Amino acid sequence: MTATVDTGEAPAARPTPGELMSPRQRLRLVLVLGSLTAVGPLTIDMYLPALPAIVADFQTTSAAVQLTLTGTLAGLAIGQLLIGPLSDAVGRRAPLIAGVALYVVASLLCAVAPSVAVLGGLRVVQGLGVAAASVVAMAVVRDLFDGAAFAKLLSRLLLVMGAAPILAPTLGGGLLRWTDWRGVFIALAAFGVVLVVVAALGLRETLPAERRRRGGAVATLAVYGALLRDRTFVGLVLVAGLAMAALFAYVAGSSFVLQQQYGLDEQQFGLAFGAGAVGLIAATQFNVRLLRRHSPQRILVVALGAGSVAGLALLAFAVTGIGGLPTLLVSLWVVLAAAGLAMPNAPALALSRHGEAAGTASALLGAVQFGVGALAAPLVGVLGTGAVAMAVVVAGGMLAATAVLLVVVRPARLAGLEPDAVVLAAH
């Protein structure tokens, strides 16, 4: 019999599949996942400069056209709840390819929509396809990487997510110099075709059969029920959703406010919108530095407080007209920066409570964020197309998020949450 020698050393950790990749394979993976991640912001933001033109073309109201934005967000919310668990059960590739193919068909149909009602319905279907791309991209990262390697790859994808909203309105404005709003949807369909080819040829299955979830719909509903019974988790999810509502109120109203009220053309609007997105991205990256010295709980409280004050200032400037466009934009950009600090920390604090169900919790979080955003977008249109209407919803979202944090979550309850998840999410 051979004796076993105990060296006193812990066995070496098995490398993750991603760590076994060559640099060339990792680069290809980043390009594939980055393309999938970009489709969401492009779909939401690329047609924003055309919203006034769509109103004129269909001879309808701004509120009706803003419902087309709501349709995309609703599709994203519903799609995440469905596709997240589905990809855990059957694998990543099949839901991804089917979802993006559906996106291509919906985009082509949007280009020939005969009415604003049909366009809104097709935008819901578009949102379902976008959900497949975004959910699967994040799931693939979780399948392949862990720890620092996970954070590094995720940071690259988040930069893509940040750059896409900056470029999307500018790209849309550029397209509108050569075509009408229907051409924007043809361009999105073409991008979707590229994504189908990229996913089919460049992305292998990352969830082996032995790791797929069993139990079907009953088990999924049981996990969702457990999450919804956690008061702190639900409160933090609502905080993230209300911060997202403030962001999407700006997205829905800015094209009308900046173009119709302040006279910017489509290209100038794209630049002004992009400047706000730069502030949002800068805040999310600055959050990483702040986490080295401050707790995520403290950052969240301060960010929401600052965002609420900036929201009230925005409302005051919109009502009084003091300072004109510059003061309106500066206060808006401060709100966006505050949202950029709140949105990484609130979700990560929520997910740190349920590491055993991170996928399902992420799907619920995303559904609430885009669902609340879907409600905020038409509310701006119902109140009007001016700066006051947009400011009311933006300020209301930040104030409501602060109220939920203080009353429902209660910052003292956050003291025991693990900060490592927040650091990971902030990268």
Secondary structure in CASP SS format (residue, H / E / C, confidence):
PFRMAT SS
TARGET T0000
AUTHOR 0000-0000-0000
METHOD secondary structure of the structure
MODEL  1
M C 1.00
T C 1.00
A C 1.00
T C 1.00
V C 1.00
D C 1.00
T C 1.00
G C 1.00
E C 1.00
A C 1.00
P C 1.00
A C 1.00
A C 1.00
R C 1.00
P C 1.00
T C 1.00
P H 1.00
G H 1.00
E H 1.00
L H 1.00
M C 1.00
S C 1.00
P H 1.00
R H 1.00
Q H 1.00
R H 1.00
L H 1.00
R H 1.00
L H 1.00
V H 1.00
L H 1.00
V H 1.00
L H 1.00
G H 1.00
S H 1.00
L H 1.00
T H 1.00
A H 1.00
V H 1.00
G H 1.00
P H 1.00
L H 1.00
T H 1.00
I H 1.00
D H 1.00
M C 1.00
Y C 1.00
L H 1.00
P H 1.00
A H 1.00
L H 1.00
P H 1.00
A H 1.00
I H 1.00
V H 1.00
A H 1.00
D H 1.00
F H 1.00
Q C 1.00
T C 1.00
T C 1.00
S H 1.00
A H 1.00
A H 1.00
V H 1.00
Q H 1.00
L H 1.00
T H 1.00
L H 1.00
T H 1.00
G H 1.00
T H 1.00
L H 1.00
A H 1.00
G H 1.00
L H 1.00
A H 1.00
I H 1.00
G H 1.00
Q H 1.00
L H 1.00
L H 1.00
I H 1.00
G H 1.00
P H 1.00
L H 1.00
S H 1.00
D H 1.00
A H 1.00
V H 1.00
G C 1.00
R C 1.00
R H 1.00
A H 1.00
P H 1.00
L H 1.00
I H 1.00
A H 1.00
G H 1.00
V H 1.00
A H 1.00
L H 1.00
Y H 1.00
V H 1.00
V H 1.00
A H 1.00
S H 1.00
L H 1.00
L H 1.00
C H 1.00
A H 1.00
V C 1.00
A C 1.00
P C 1.00
S C 1.00
V H 1.00
A H 1.00
V H 1.00
L H 1.00
G H 1.00
G H 1.00
L H 1.00
R H 1.00
V H 1.00
V H 1.00
Q H 1.00
G H 1.00
L H 1.00
G H 1.00
V H 1.00
A H 1.00
A H 1.00
A H 1.00
S H 1.00
V H 1.00
V H 1.00
A H 1.00
M H 1.00
A H 1.00
V H 1.00
V H 1.00
R H 1.00
D H 1.00
L H 1.00
F C 1.00
D C 1.00
G H 1.00
A H 1.00
A H 1.00
F H 1.00
A H 1.00
K H 1.00
L H 1.00
L H 1.00
S H 1.00
R H 1.00
L H 1.00
L H 1.00
L H 1.00
V H 1.00
M H 1.00
G H 1.00
A H 1.00
A H 1.00
P H 1.00
I H 1.00
L H 1.00
A H 1.00
P H 1.00
T H 1.00
L H 1.00
G H 1.00
G H 1.00
G H 1.00
L H 1.00
L C 1.00
R C 1.00
W C 1.00
T C 1.00
D C 1.00
W H 1.00
R H 1.00
G H 1.00
V H 1.00
F H 1.00
I H 1.00
A H 1.00
L H 1.00
A H 1.00
A H 1.00
F H 1.00
G H 1.00
V H 1.00
V H 1.00
L H 1.00
V H 1.00
V H 1.00
V H 1.00
A H 1.00
A H 1.00
L H 1.00
G H 1.00
L C 1.00
R C 1.00
E C 1.00
T C 1.00
L C 1.00
P C 1.00
A H 1.00
E H 1.00
R H 1.00
R C 1.00
R C 1.00
R C 1.00
G C 1.00
G H 1.00
A H 1.00
V H 1.00
A H 1.00
T H 1.00
L H 1.00
A H 1.00
V H 1.00
Y H 1.00
G H 1.00
A H 1.00
L H 1.00
L H 1.00
R C 1.00
D C 1.00
R H 1.00
T H 1.00
F H 1.00
V H 1.00
G H 1.00
L H 1.00
V H 1.00
L H 1.00
V H 1.00
A H 1.00
G H 1.00
L H 1.00
A H 1.00
M H 1.00
A H 1.00
A H 1.00
L H 1.00
F H 1.00
A H 1.00
Y H 1.00
V H 1.00
A H 1.00
G H 1.00
S H 1.00
S H 1.00
F H 1.00
V H 1.00
L H 1.00
Q H 1.00
Q H 1.00
Q H 1.00
Y C 1.00
G C 1.00
L C 1.00
D C 1.00
E H 1.00
Q H 1.00
Q H 1.00
F H 1.00
G H 1.00
L H 1.00
A H 1.00
F H 1.00
G H 1.00
A H 1.00
G H 1.00
A H 1.00
V H 1.00
G H 1.00
L H 1.00
I H 1.00
A H 1.00
A H 1.00
T H 1.00
Q H 1.00
F H 1.00
N H 1.00
V H 1.00
R H 1.00
L H 1.00
L C 1.00
R C 1.00
R C 1.00
H C 1.00
S C 1.00
P H 1.00
Q H 1.00
R H 1.00
I H 1.00
L H 1.00
V H 1.00
V H 1.00
A H 1.00
L H 1.00
G H 1.00
A H 1.00
G H 1.00
S H 1.00
V H 1.00
A H 1.00
G H 1.00
L H 1.00
A H 1.00
L H 1.00
L H 1.00
A H 1.00
F H 1.00
A H 1.00
V H 1.00
T H 1.00
G C 1.00
I C 1.00
G C 1.00
G H 1.00
L H 1.00
P H 1.00
T H 1.00
L H 1.00
L H 1.00
V H 1.00
S H 1.00
L H 1.00
W H 1.00
V H 1.00
V H 1.00
L H 1.00
A H 1.00
A H 1.00
A H 1.00
G H 1.00
L H 1.00
A H 1.00
M H 1.00
P H 1.00
N H 1.00
A H 1.00
P H 1.00
A H 1.00
L H 1.00
A H 1.00
L H 1.00
S C 1.00
R C 1.00
H C 1.00
G H 1.00
E H 1.00
A H 1.00
A H 1.00
G H 1.00
T H 1.00
A H 1.00
S H 1.00
A H 1.00
L H 1.00
L H 1.00
G H 1.00
A H 1.00
V H 1.00
Q H 1.00
F H 1.00
G H 1.00
V H 1.00
G H 1.00
A H 1.00
L H 1.00
A H 1.00
A H 1.00
P H 1.00
L H 1.00
V H 1.00
G H 1.00
V H 1.00
L H 1.00
G C 1.00
T C 1.00
G C 1.00
A H 1.00
V H 1.00
A H 1.00
M H 1.00
A H 1.00
V H 1.00
V H 1.00
V H 1.00
A H 1.00
G H 1.00
G H 1.00
M H 1.00
L H 1.00
A H 1.00
A H 1.00
T H 1.00
A H 1.00
V H 1.00
L H 1.00
L H 1.00
V H 1.00
V H 1.00
V H 1.00
R C 1.00
P H 1.00
A H 1.00
R H 1.00
L H 1.00
A H 1.00
G H 1.00
L C 1.00
E C 1.00
P C 1.00
D H 1.00
A H 1.00
V H 1.00
V H 1.00
L H 1.00
A H 1.00
A H 1.00
H C 1.00
END
